[in-house]
Amino acid sequence: MSHTPQGTVALPRRMRHLEVDRRGYPVIATVERSLEEVNFGGISERRKLALAAFDWCAVCGMPFADELRWQMVFRDGPLPTAIVSGEAPVHEVCALYAAQVCPYLFSPRSRLGDEMRKGVVRDPVVRFVGFESTSAVAAHESQLQIGIYTLHFEHRGQTDEFSYRTPDEIRGRFAEALEREKDLPVSDPEGELIRLFNRLDEEGEVAGAALAAGAAFAKDIFEVQGFAPYRGKSYPAVAGLMLKGTAQEIREFSDGSGDEAYRAIGPWVLERAGQFPTALQRWRARGQSMVRRPGPSAPQGPGRSVAKNAPCPCGSGRKARRCHPSGIAG
């Protein structure tokens, strides 16, 4: 049994903004991509961070708003109070679409092909569960690779579910989901972040914006797989500015930035007026005790010279000669 050709399954409206690969397949939000290659089997941890921080769907990369967060679960019977998964949640209509075009979700005889789980057969019954919200996102050591950290999503408040053996069993539900699909509210700053995030040539700019919005305060975040390029840079300082800076300071930072995602993140933080997605709100709350004063108005370049007794530009509150005597890497 082969998967259903993508062109024969109606595309949900919220997925129509996605770019497509050379074969014409929409490139879902969570996978690794470049202009040369799209790896549908490669899940990007930095992209998962942006999905968590902004509360976006892992398929269409659009906000959940008041819709349920759906997770595929690998267990029968009653579920525990909390479900923790290394997969980011999706909209119901996106899950139903994926079930009909993804080879692994389509066939009960399909096998995984990634390096760590190659040959693992899909469970005979696929079960999706809908939750009211994502209650937490945290870095955990991978069960497959010792010493490798990945992001895990915790969900509570089970509200709905569906299961199937073959996609024929859910086509009626998919048709109903398409019929009741509604446009999702997106402001101009969030729309710009979504546009940048779903480009084929996106190289982590939006994950950097997520760090700046407060994800830099998440425990062990810089130990997560793929986050080495972000270490030693000024993200915690910028996150401090976004946390405790004045509205004018935040606007000046974004307006003066040469980074497209940074230009959007300041207005996004200000328009949220403290009403952030749960995971980001928790990270920002953790940052309250870590930030003594607002960070710099812009990331500092490598080796930037500051007076030895001046406050360190990283925002720690310590003198530069004791904190970062060689300057802050930008």
C-alpha positions as CSV (number, residue, x, y, z in Angstrom):
1,M,0.0,0.0,0.0
2,S,1.4,3.4,-0.9
3,H,0.5,6.7,0.5
4,T,-2.2,8.8,-1.1
5,P,-0.8,11.3,-3.7
6,Q,-0.6,14.7,-2.1
7,G,-2.6,16.3,-5.0
8,T,-5.6,14.1,-4.4
9,V,-6.2,15.3,-0.8
10,A,-7.7,18.7,-0.2
11,L,-5.2,21.1,1.3
12,P,-6.5,22.9,4.5
13,R,-6.6,26.7,4.0
14,R,-4.2,27.3,6.8
15,M,-1.5,25.2,4.9
16,R,-1.7,27.2,1.7
17,H,1.0,29.6,2.7
18,L,3.6,26.9,3.1
19,E,6.3,26.7,0.5
20,V,6.6,23.4,-1.5
21,D,9.6,21.2,-2.3
22,R,10.7,20.3,-5.8
23,R,8.0,17.6,-6.0
24,G,5.2,19.9,-5.0
25,Y,4.8,18.7,-1.4
26,P,4.1,21.4,1.2
27,V,7.0,21.7,3.6
28,I,5.6,21.3,7.1
29,A,6.7,23.6,9.8
30,T,8.7,21.2,12.0
31,V,11.1,19.7,9.4
32,E,14.7,20.6,8.4
33,R,14.9,22.5,5.2
34,S,17.1,24.4,2.8
35,L,16.8,25.7,-0.7
36,E,18.7,22.6,-1.9
37,E,17.0,19.9,0.2
38,V,14.0,19.2,2.4
39,N,14.4,16.4,4.9
40,F,10.9,15.3,5.8
41,G,12.4,12.7,8.2
42,G,14.5,15.2,10.1
43,I,12.8,17.0,12.9
44,S,14.5,20.3,13.9
45,E,14.8,21.1,17.5
46,R,15.3,24.8,16.9
47,R,12.1,24.8,14.9
48,K,10.3,23.0,17.7
49,L,11.5,25.8,20.0
50,A,9.8,28.5,17.9
51,L,6.6,26.3,17.7
52,A,6.6,26.1,21.5
53,A,7.4,29.8,22.2
54,F,4.8,31.1,19.8
55,D,2.2,28.3,20.2
56,W,2.2,27.3,16.5
57,C,1.1,24.1,14.8
58,A,3.9,21.7,13.8
59,V,2.3,21.1,10.4
60,C,1.1,24.5,9.2
61,G,3.1,26.8,11.4
62,M,0.1,28.8,12.3
63,P,-1.2,29.7,15.8
64,F,-3.6,27.5,17.7
65,A,-5.7,30.3,19.0
66,D,-8.7,28.6,20.7
67,E,-8.3,25.2,19.0
68,L,-7.2,22.0,20.6
69,R,-3.6,20.8,20.5
70,W,-3.5,17.3,19.0
71,Q,-0.8,14.7,19.8
72,M,-0.3,11.2,18.5
73,V,0.0,8.9,21.5
74,F,1.4,5.3,21.5
75,R,-0.7,3.7,24.2
76,D,-4.1,2.0,24.6
77,G,-6.7,2.6,27.3
78,P,-7.0,5.5,29.7
79,L,-4.3,8.1,29.6
80,P,-2.4,9.6,32.5
81,T,-3.1,13.1,33.7
82,A,-0.2,14.5,31.6
83,I,1.2,13.2,28.3
84,V,4.8,14.1,27.5
85,S,6.0,13.8,23.9
86,G,9.0,14.8,21.8
87,E,6.7,15.7,19.0
88,A,5.2,19.2,18.8
89,P,1.3,19.4,18.7
90,V,-0.8,20.0,15.6
91,H,-4.3,21.2,14.6
92,E,-6.9,18.6,14.1
93,V,-7.4,19.4,10.4
94,C,-3.6,19.2,9.9
95,A,-3.4,15.9,11.7
96,L,-6.2,14.5,9.5
97,Y,-4.4,15.8,6.4
98,A,-1.1,14.3,7.4
99,A,-2.7,10.9,8.1
100,Q,-3.6,10.7,4.4
101,V,-0.3,11.9,2.8
102,C,2.4,10.9,5.2
103,P,3.7,7.3,4.3
104,Y,4.3,6.4,8.0
105,L,0.8,7.5,9.1
106,F,-0.9,6.1,6.1
107,S,0.0,2.4,6.1
108,P,-0.2,0.0,9.0
109,R,2.8,-1.8,7.4
110,S,5.0,1.3,7.2
111,R,8.4,1.5,8.8
112,L,10.4,4.4,10.1
113,G,13.5,5.3,8.0
114,D,15.5,7.6,10.3
115,E,18.9,6.5,11.5
116,M,18.0,6.0,15.2
117,R,14.7,4.1,14.6
118,K,15.1,2.5,11.2
119,G,12.8,-0.4,10.6
120,V,10.4,0.3,13.5
121,V,6.9,-0.7,12.3
122,R,4.0,1.7,12.9
123,D,1.4,0.6,15.5
124,P,-1.6,-1.1,13.8
125,V,-3.9,1.6,15.3
126,V,-2.9,5.3,15.2
127,R,-4.4,7.4,18.0
128,F,-4.6,11.2,18.2
129,V,-5.7,13.0,21.3
130,G,-6.8,16.6,21.6
131,F,-5.8,18.7,24.6
132,E,-6.9,22.1,25.8
133,S,-3.4,23.5,26.0
134,T,0.3,22.8,26.1
135,S,1.1,23.0,29.8
136,A,4.9,23.0,29.6
137,V,7.9,22.5,27.3
138,A,11.2,21.5,28.6
139,A,14.6,20.1,27.5
140,H,15.1,16.4,28.4
141,E,17.8,14.0,27.7
142,S,16.9,11.8,24.7
143,Q,16.0,8.2,25.4
144,L,17.6,7.2,22.1
145,Q,20.9,9.1,22.4
146,I,22.6,9.5,25.8
147,G,23.9,13.0,26.3
148,I,21.6,14.5,23.6
149,Y,18.9,16.9,24.8
150,T,15.6,17.4,22.9
151,L,12.5,19.4,23.6
152,H,9.5,17.7,25.1
153,F,5.9,19.0,25.2
154,E,3.6,18.3,28.1
155,H,-0.2,18.3,27.6
156,R,-3.1,18.1,30.0
157,G,-6.8,18.3,29.8
158,Q,-7.8,15.6,27.3
159,T,-10.9,16.8,25.4
160,D,-11.3,14.7,22.3
161,E,-9.6,11.9,20.3
162,F,-9.8,9.8,17.2
163,S,-8.1,6.7,16.0
164,Y,-7.8,4.7,12.8
165,R,-6.2,1.7,11.1
166,T,-6.3,3.1,7.5
167,P,-7.1,6.6,6.4
168,D,-10.4,5.4,4.9
169,E,-11.8,5.4,8.4
170,I,-11.2,9.2,9.0
171,R,-12.0,10.7,5.6
172,G,-15.5,11.7,6.8
173,R,-14.0,13.4,9.8
174,F,-11.5,15.2,7.6
175,A,-14.3,16.5,5.3
176,E,-16.1,17.8,8.4
177,A,-12.9,19.5,9.7
178,L,-12.4,21.2,6.3
179,E,-16.0,22.4,6.3
180,R,-15.7,24.0,9.8
181,E,-12.2,25.3,9.3
182,K,-11.9,29.0,10.2
183,D,-9.3,31.6,9.5
184,L,-6.8,32.1,12.4
185,P,-6.2,35.5,13.8
186,V,-2.7,36.7,13.0
187,S,-1.4,40.2,13.8
188,D,1.2,42.0,11.5
189,P,4.2,41.2,13.7
190,E,3.2,37.5,14.1
191,G,2.4,37.3,10.4
192,E,6.0,38.5,9.7
193,L,7.5,35.9,12.1
194,I,5.3,33.1,10.4
195,R,6.5,34.2,6.9
196,L,10.1,34.1,8.0
197,F,9.7,30.8,9.8
198,N,8.2,29.0,6.8
199,R,10.8,30.0,4.2
200,L,12.8,27.2,2.7
201,D,16.0,29.2,3.4
202,E,15.1,29.9,7.0
203,E,18.3,29.3,9.0
204,G,17.2,29.7,12.6
205,E,16.4,33.4,12.7
206,V,12.9,32.8,14.2
207,A,14.4,30.4,16.8
208,G,16.7,33.3,17.7
209,A,13.7,35.5,18.0
210,A,12.1,32.9,20.3
211,L,15.2,33.0,22.5
212,A,15.1,36.7,22.6
213,A,11.4,36.7,23.6
214,G,12.2,34.7,26.7
215,A,13.1,31.1,25.6
216,A,16.8,31.9,26.5
217,F,15.7,31.5,30.2
218,A,14.5,27.9,29.7
219,K,16.6,25.4,31.7
220,D,19.3,23.6,29.7
221,I,18.0,25.3,26.5
222,F,21.5,25.7,25.1
223,E,22.3,22.0,25.6
224,V,19.5,21.0,23.2
225,Q,20.6,19.3,20.0
226,G,21.4,21.8,17.3
227,F,21.7,24.8,19.6
228,A,25.5,25.0,19.6
229,P,25.5,28.1,17.2
230,Y,23.4,30.0,19.8
231,R,25.8,29.4,22.7
232,G,28.0,32.2,24.0
233,K,26.0,34.9,22.2
234,S,23.9,37.7,23.6
235,Y,20.5,36.1,23.5
236,P,20.0,36.1,27.4
237,A,20.9,39.9,27.3
238,V,18.4,40.6,24.6
239,A,15.8,38.4,26.4
240,G,16.5,40.6,29.5
241,L,15.7,43.7,27.5
242,M,12.5,42.1,26.2
243,L,11.6,41.1,29.8
244,K,12.3,44.3,31.7
245,G,13.0,47.0,29.2
246,T,10.6,49.9,28.6
247,A,8.4,49.9,25.6
248,Q,10.6,52.6,24.0
249,E,13.7,50.6,24.6
250,I,12.2,47.5,23.0
251,R,10.9,49.5,20.0
252,E,14.3,51.1,19.6
253,F,16.1,47.7,19.7
254,S,13.8,46.2,17.1
255,D,13.7,49.3,14.8
256,G,17.5,49.4,14.8
257,S,18.1,45.7,14.2
258,G,19.3,44.4,10.8
259,D,17.8,41.0,11.6
260,E,14.2,40.6,10.1
261,A,13.1,38.4,12.9
262,Y,14.4,40.8,15.6
263,R,12.6,43.6,13.9
264,A,9.3,41.7,14.4
265,I,9.9,40.3,17.8
266,G,9.8,43.6,19.7
267,P,6.4,44.6,18.3
268,W,5.1,41.1,19.0
269,V,6.2,41.2,22.6
270,L,4.6,44.6,23.1
271,E,1.3,43.7,21.5
272,R,1.0,40.6,23.7
273,A,0.9,42.9,26.8
274,G,2.0,40.0,29.1
275,Q,-0.4,37.5,27.6
276,F,2.1,35.0,26.3
277,P,1.8,31.3,25.4
278,T,2.1,29.1,28.5
279,A,5.6,27.7,27.7
280,L,7.0,31.2,27.0
281,Q,5.3,32.7,30.0
282,R,7.0,30.1,32.2
283,W,10.4,30.8,30.7
284,R,9.9,34.5,31.2
285,A,8.8,34.0,34.8
286,R,12.0,32.0,35.4
287,G,14.0,34.9,33.9
288,Q,12.6,37.4,36.4
289,S,15.0,36.2,39.0
290,M,17.9,36.0,36.5
291,V,17.8,39.5,35.1
292,R,18.9,42.4,37.3
293,R,18.4,45.1,34.7
294,P,17.4,45.4,31.1
295,G,20.0,44.1,28.6
296,P,21.8,46.1,25.9
297,S,19.9,48.0,23.3
298,A,21.4,45.7,20.6
299,P,23.6,42.6,20.6
300,Q,27.2,43.4,21.2
301,G,29.8,42.4,18.7
302,P,32.7,40.0,19.4
303,G,35.4,41.7,21.5
304,R,33.6,45.0,21.9
305,S,35.6,47.2,24.2
306,V,34.0,48.5,27.3
307,A,35.5,50.3,30.3
308,K,36.8,47.8,32.9
309,N,34.7,49.1,35.7
310,A,31.6,49.7,33.6
311,P,28.6,47.3,33.9
312,C,29.0,44.3,31.6
313,P,26.8,44.7,28.4
314,C,25.5,41.2,28.9
315,G,23.1,42.6,31.5
316,S,24.4,40.5,34.5
317,G,25.0,43.6,36.6
318,R,28.6,42.6,37.2
319,K,31.6,44.7,36.2
320,A,32.8,44.0,32.6
321,R,36.3,43.1,33.8
322,R,34.9,40.3,36.0
323,C,32.1,39.1,33.7
324,H,33.1,39.3,30.0
325,P,36.6,40.9,29.9
326,S,36.9,40.1,26.2
327,G,33.5,41.5,25.2
328,I,30.2,39.8,24.2
329,A,30.0,37.6,21.2
330,G,27.2,38.8,18.8
